[in-house]
Amino acid sequence: MILRKQACSLIFLMVMLSLQAWRANAVTLTVDDAVDHALEGNLSIKQSDIALRTSQRAKTFSWNSVAPSVSVNAQISKSLPATGLLKNDADYSKDPTVSIGGSVNMKLHPSIGTTVKGASLNYEKQQLDYNTAVRTVELNVRETFYGILFEQENISLLEKNLETAKEIYGSNVTKYNKGLLPRLDVLNSQLSYQNAKTSLESAKVTLENDKSVFKQLLGLDLDTDITLDGSLDDILSIDDISIDELSKHSSEVASIEKEIQIANNNLLAARLSAYGPTLSGSYSYNLNKSLSDGADWMHGGTLSVGVSIPLDGFMPWSSGVQSIANQKDNIESLKLKLENAKLSLKINCQSYMNKINQLQSTISLRRQSIDYAKQSYDLTLDAYNNGKKDILTLQNASDSLFQARVNLKSEAYSLIKAILELENTIGVPFGTLSKKEQL
């Protein structure tokens, strides 16, 4: 008896510990909570942050090309006696010599200004790339969040559909046992019931797989149990959307504009390299002494200043002139790329607006379809119970009602995706167009 009580106590303790561990590893997320987790734990954002830090370091020390290079040296030497026929002891000194010296070298390039400015522009470009990476991750998080919501609500509808199919099947079995229904109707209802079970199981597997991808996107452990706090019904209440007063400046346009600034700076650097003189200066100092008794320290220094003037700029076949021409071509190409990006921005905005308007119109029709399908199912069920409709007619009515409800949720998911894509295109914070106070 005592051992049994101890065993029960141990089992109870293990169950409680397991329950506490499960609760500690469970999290409920709103869409904004999911974004916060991704910004903190997403691996691609961490990689972009490393690249940003590298670019910032390059900007901070971009002036180091004009910093003087300093070196010191020390040396001890000793002559060795000659060997063979040329041996001459008179030329042999047994005392070693110590030498200590140092030098400072410096070059002043005409392109130092463009080097510093180029590092600054590259850092600004990297900031744009980092912001783009963050927005891309946030877009994926929000779309995946609502996608999982759709899958969960679809599973709820599949469960209701399964329950309906089960009730019809059970009712048909009862009627068949009473001799009120042919066996064919029972088999048809059984087949519908089994198909409903298969669809539900398949949807659950897909949901679990998508949740795993979602956890990876958020940087969560795969064994974390997540619950989403949200509903697609909120999307259905979004009113008309207008972007007339919003800035249509995408991250792509801003990135290309920064590339043009970098290209202009590179063009100036190429011109300075081809035509600009380079100043150089150096100073070296040396101190040496023989280690023989009574020897004094000897010292001396050398100072040199020079200027180098390139002649490449006056030779049309030189690499310097070709570099200038290439930079000019690159600038022209980037300007065309910018013009095309601005045109694409307008087209994409209009395309998303057309899609949003179409989806909102479709949602209104889907609501009506659900009402009609519900009325049709109720009437068909009454007729079936009175023997005026067969099982296939009733099943078709049930399927139509189920499909109408699924279609409405699907349109809601498509609507929020289109809104998110539009927000990403015009560069506004996510959620701007879906907030009623902003409309």
C-alpha positions in Angstrom: 0.0 0.0 0.0 2.8 2.4 0.9 4.7 1.6 -2.3 1.5 2.2 -4.3 1.0 5.6 -2.7 4.6 6.6 -3.4 4.2 5.5 -7.0 1.0 7.6 -7.4 2.7 10.6 -5.8 5.7 10.2 -8.1 3.4 10.0 -11.2 1.4 13.0 -10.0 4.7 15.0 -9.6 5.9 14.0 -13.0 2.6 15.1 -14.6 2.7 18.4 -12.8 6.3 19.0 -13.8 5.5 18.2 -17.4 2.5 20.5 -17.3 4.6 23.3 -16.0 7.3 22.7 -18.6 4.6 22.8 -21.3 3.2 26.0 -20.0 6.6 27.6 -19.9 7.2 26.6 -23.5 3.8 27.9 -24.7 3.2 31.4 -26.1 0.2 33.3 -27.4 0.9 35.8 -30.2 -0.9 38.7 -31.8 0.4 39.7 -35.2 2.4 42.5 -33.6 3.8 40.1 -31.0 4.9 37.8 -33.8 6.7 40.7 -35.6 8.5 41.7 -32.3 9.7 38.1 -32.0 11.0 38.0 -35.6 12.8 41.3 -35.2 14.6 39.9 -32.2 15.3 36.3 -33.3 15.1 36.1 -37.1 18.5 34.9 -38.5 18.4 36.9 -41.8 17.9 40.1 -39.8 20.9 39.2 -37.7 23.0 38.6 -40.8 21.9 42.0 -42.2 22.8 43.6 -38.8 26.3 42.2 -39.1 26.7 43.7 -42.6 25.4 47.0 -41.3 28.0 47.0 -38.5 30.8 46.3 -41.0 29.7 49.2 -43.2 29.5 51.5 -40.2 33.1 50.5 -39.2 34.3 51.2 -42.7 32.6 54.7 -42.6 34.1 55.5 -39.2 37.7 54.8 -40.3 37.4 55.8 -43.9 40.0 58.6 -43.4 42.7 56.1 -42.6 44.2 56.2 -46.1 45.9 59.5 -45.2 47.1 58.3 -41.8 50.9 58.0 -41.8 52.5 54.6 -41.7 55.1 54.3 -38.9 57.7 51.5 -38.6 60.7 50.9 -36.3 63.6 48.5 -36.7 66.5 47.2 -34.7 69.4 45.2 -36.0 72.7 43.7 -34.7 75.4 42.7 -37.2 78.8 41.1 -37.0 81.3 40.5 -39.8 82.5 36.9 -40.3 86.1 36.0 -41.2 86.9 35.3 -44.8 87.8 31.7 -45.8 89.9 30.2 -48.5 92.4 32.0 -50.7 90.8 35.4 -50.2 91.2 35.3 -46.5 92.4 38.7 -45.1 92.4 39.0 -41.3 92.9 42.7 -41.5 89.4 43.2 -42.9 87.9 41.2 -40.1 86.3 43.0 -37.2 85.3 41.0 -34.1 83.1 43.7 -32.7 79.4 43.6 -33.6 77.4 46.7 -34.5 74.0 47.7 -33.2 71.6 49.7 -35.3 68.2 51.2 -34.3 66.0 53.2 -36.7 62.5 54.3 -37.6 60.6 55.8 -40.5 57.4 57.7 -41.2 55.7 57.6 -44.6 52.7 59.5 -45.7 50.8 59.9 -49.0 48.1 62.4 -49.8 45.8 61.3 -52.6 43.4 63.7 -54.3 40.6 61.2 -53.9 40.6 61.2 -50.1 37.4 63.2 -50.1 35.6 60.8 -52.4 36.9 57.9 -50.3 35.4 59.3 -47.1 32.1 60.3 -48.9 31.9 56.9 -50.6 32.2 55.1 -47.2 29.4 57.3 -45.9 27.2 56.7 -48.9 27.8 52.9 -48.7 26.8 53.0 -45.1 23.6 54.8 -46.0 23.0 52.2 -48.7 23.5 49.4 -46.2 21.0 51.1 -43.9 18.4 51.0 -46.7 19.2 47.3 -47.4 18.9 46.6 -43.7 15.5 48.3 -43.5 14.4 46.4 -46.6 15.4 43.1 -45.0 13.5 44.0 -41.9 10.4 45.0 -43.9 10.6 41.8 -45.9 10.7 39.7 -42.8 7.9 41.6 -41.3 5.8 41.2 -44.5 6.5 37.4 -44.4 5.5 37.2 -40.7 2.3 39.1 -41.2 1.3 37.1 -44.3 2.2 33.8 -42.6 0.3 34.8 -39.5 -2.9 35.5 -41.4 -2.3 32.4 -43.5 -2.3 30.2 -40.4 -5.4 32.0 -39.1 -7.1 31.1 -42.4 -5.9 27.4 -42.0 -7.2 27.3 -38.4 -10.6 28.8 -39.4 -10.7 26.4 -42.4 -10.2 23.5 -40.0 -13.0 24.8 -37.8 -15.3 24.8 -40.9 -14.0 21.3 -41.9 -14.8 20.1 -38.4 -18.4 21.5 -38.7 -18.6 19.9 -42.1 -17.4 16.6 -40.7 -20.0 16.8 -37.9 -22.8 17.4 -40.4 -21.6 14.5 -42.6 -21.5 12.3 -39.5 -25.0 13.3 -38.5 -26.3 12.6 -42.0 -24.6 9.3 -42.1 -25.9 8.3 -38.7 -29.4 9.4 -39.6 -29.3 7.4 -42.8 -28.1 4.2 -41.0 -31.1 4.6 -38.6 -33.5 5.0 -41.5 -31.9 2.1 -43.4 -32.3 -0.2 -40.4 -36.0 0.8 -40.3 -36.4 0.0 -44.0 -37.0 3.7 -44.9 -33.9 4.3 -47.0 -32.1 2.3 -49.7 -28.6 1.1 -49.0 -27.1 3.2 -51.8 -28.0 6.4 -49.8 -26.2 5.0 -46.8 -23.1 4.2 -48.8 -23.1 7.7 -50.4 -23.4 9.4 -47.0 -20.7 7.1 -45.6 -18.3 8.0 -48.5 -19.0 11.8 -47.8 -18.3 11.2 -44.1 -15.0 9.5 -44.9 -13.9 12.2 -47.4 -14.7 14.8 -44.8 -12.4 13.0 -42.3 -9.6 12.8 -44.8 -9.8 16.5 -45.7 -9.7 17.4 -42.0 -6.7 15.3 -41.3 -4.8 16.6 -44.3 -5.6 20.2 -43.3 -4.3 19.6 -39.8 -1.0 18.2 -41.1 -0.6 21.2 -43.4 -1.2 23.5 -40.4 1.4 21.9 -38.3 4.0 22.1 -41.1 3.2 25.8 -41.6 3.5 26.5 -37.9 7.0 25.0 -37.9 8.0 27.3 -40.8 6.4 30.2 -38.8 8.4 29.4 -35.7 11.6 29.3 -37.7 10.7 32.7 -39.2 10.2 34.1 -35.6 13.4 32.5 -34.3 11.4 30.3 -31.8 12.3 26.7 -30.8 10.3 24.2 -32.8 8.9 22.6 -29.7 7.3 25.9 -28.7 3.5 25.6 -28.6 2.1 28.8 -30.2 -1.4 30.1 -30.2 -2.5 32.9 -32.5 -4.6 35.7 -31.1 -6.6 37.1 -34.1 -9.4 36.5 -36.5 -10.0 37.0 -40.2 -13.4 38.5 -39.3 -11.5 41.7 -38.4 -10.3 41.9 -42.1 -13.9 41.6 -43.3 -14.7 44.9 -41.6 -12.1 47.0 -43.5 -13.7 49.8 -45.4 -12.6 51.5 -48.6 -8.9 52.2 -48.9 -7.3 55.2 -50.6 -3.6 56.0 -51.0 -3.9 59.4 -52.7 -2.5 61.3 -49.7 0.2 58.7 -48.9 3.8 58.8 -50.0 4.5 56.5 -52.9 8.3 56.1 -52.2 9.3 52.5 -52.2 12.5 51.1 -50.7 13.5 50.1 -54.2 13.4 53.6 -55.5 15.3 54.9 -52.5 18.0 52.2 -53.0 18.5 53.1 -56.7 18.7 56.8 -55.9 21.4 56.0 -53.4 23.2 53.9 -56.0 23.2 56.9 -58.3 24.8 59.0 -55.6 27.5 56.4 -55.1 28.1 56.2 -58.9 28.5 60.0 -59.1 31.1 59.8 -56.3 32.9 57.0 -58.1 33.0 59.0 -61.2 34.7 61.9 -59.4 37.1 59.5 -57.8 38.0 58.1 -61.2 38.6 61.6 -62.6 40.8 62.5 -59.6 42.8 59.3 -60.0 43.4 60.0 -63.7 44.3 63.7 -63.4 45.0 64.6 -59.8 48.6 64.7 -58.4 49.6 62.7 -55.4 51.8 64.2 -52.7 54.2 61.9 -50.7 56.5 62.5 -47.8 58.8 60.4 -45.7 61.3 60.7 -42.9 63.7 58.0 -41.6 66.1 58.2 -38.7 68.9 55.7 -37.9 71.0 55.3 -34.8 74.0 52.9 -34.7 77.0 52.0 -32.6 79.8 49.6 -32.6 80.1 47.6 -29.4 83.8 48.1 -29.2 85.2 49.9 -26.2 85.0 53.7 -26.5 82.8 53.7 -29.6 80.3 56.5 -29.9 76.7 56.5 -31.2 76.3 57.6 -34.8 73.0 59.0 -36.0 71.4 60.5 -39.0 68.1 61.1 -40.7 66.6 61.5 -44.2 63.7 63.6 -45.3 62.0 63.4 -48.7 59.0 65.1 -50.2 57.7 64.3 -53.7 54.8 64.8 -56.0 53.4 62.4 -58.7 51.3 63.7 -61.6 49.6 61.0 -63.7 49.4 61.4 -67.4 46.8 58.7 -68.0 44.0 61.3 -68.3 45.6 62.6 -71.5 45.7 59.2 -73.2 42.3 58.1 -74.5 43.3 54.4 -74.4 44.5 54.4 -70.8 42.7 52.5 -68.0 42.0 55.8 -66.2 40.1 57.3 -69.2 38.2 54.0 -69.7 37.2 53.9 -66.1 35.7 57.4 -66.4 33.7 56.3 -69.4 32.5 53.2 -67.7 31.3 55.2 -64.7 29.4 57.6 -66.9 27.7 54.6 -68.6 26.8 53.2 -65.2 25.2 56.5 -64.2 23.1 56.6 -67.3 22.0 53.0 -66.8 21.1 53.7 -63.2 19.0 56.7 -64.2 17.0 54.5 -66.7 16.7 51.9 -63.9 15.3 54.6 -61.6 12.8 55.8 -64.2 11.6 52.2 -64.7 11.3 51.6 -61.0 9.1 54.7 -60.6 6.9 53.6 -63.4 6.7 50.1 -61.9 5.7 51.7 -58.6 2.8 53.4 -60.1 1.7 50.3 -62.0 2.0 48.1 -58.9 0.1 50.6 -56.7 -2.8 50.7 -59.2 -2.7 46.9 -59.6 -3.0 46.4 -55.9 -5.7 49.0 -55.6 -7.7 47.3 -58.3 -7.2 43.9 -56.6 -8.3 45.3 -53.2 -11.4 46.9 -54.7 -12.3 43.7 -56.5 -11.8 41.6 -53.4 -14.0 43.9 -51.3 -16.7 43.7 -53.9 -16.3 39.9 -54.0 -16.5 39.7 -50.2 -19.9 41.4 -50.3 -21.1 38.8 -52.8 -19.7 36.0 -50.7 -21.7 37.1 -47.7 -24.8 37.0 -49.7 -23.8 33.5 -51.1 -23.6 32.2 -47.5 -27.1 33.5 -46.7 -28.5 31.8 -49.9 -26.6 28.6 -49.3 -27.8 28.4 -45.7 -31.4 28.9 -46.7 -31.0 26.3 -49.5 -29.5 23.8 -47.0 -32.3 24.3 -44.5 -35.0 23.9 -47.1 -33.3 20.9 -48.6 -32.9 19.3 -45.1 -36.6 19.7 -44.4 -37.4 18.3 -47.8 -35.1 15.3 -47.3 -36.6 14.6 -43.9 -40.0 14.6 -45.5 -38.8 12.2 -48.2 -39.0 14.8 -51.0 -35.2 15.0 -51.7 -32.6 12.3 -51.9 -29.3 12.1 -50.0 -27.2 13.4 -52.9 -29.2 16.6 -53.1 -28.8 17.1 -49.4 -25.1 16.5 -49.6 -24.7 18.9 -52.4 -26.5 21.6 -50.4 -24.3 20.9 -47.4 -21.2 21.1 -49.6 -22.3 24.4 -51.1 -22.8 25.9 -47.7 -19.4 24.7 -46.6 -17.7 26.0 -49.7 -19.4 29.4 -49.4 -18.1 29.8 -45.9 -14.6 28.7 -47.0 -14.7 31.1 -49.9 -15.5 34.1 -47.6 -12.5 33.3 -45.4 -10.3 32.8 -48.4 -11.3 36.2 -49.8 -10.5 37.8 -46.4 -7.0 36.2 -46.5 -6.4 37.4 -50.1 -7.6 40.9 -49.1 -5.1 41.3 -46.1 -2.3 39.9 -48.3 -3.1 42.5 -51.0 -3.2 45.3 -48.4 0.2 44.2 -46.9 1.8 44.1 -50.4 0.5 47.6 -51.1 1.8 48.9 -47.8 5.2 47.3 -48.6 5.2 48.8 -52.1 4.5 52.4 -51.0 6.8 52.2 -48.0 4.3 53.0 -45.2 4.3 51.2 -41.8 2.4 47.9 -41.9 -1.1 48.2 -40.6 -1.5 51.8 -41.8 -4.2 50.9 -44.4 -6.0 48.3 -42.4 -6.6 50.6 -39.4 -10.0 52.2 -39.5 -8.8 55.4 -38.0 -6.3 55.8 -40.8 -8.9 55.4 -43.6 
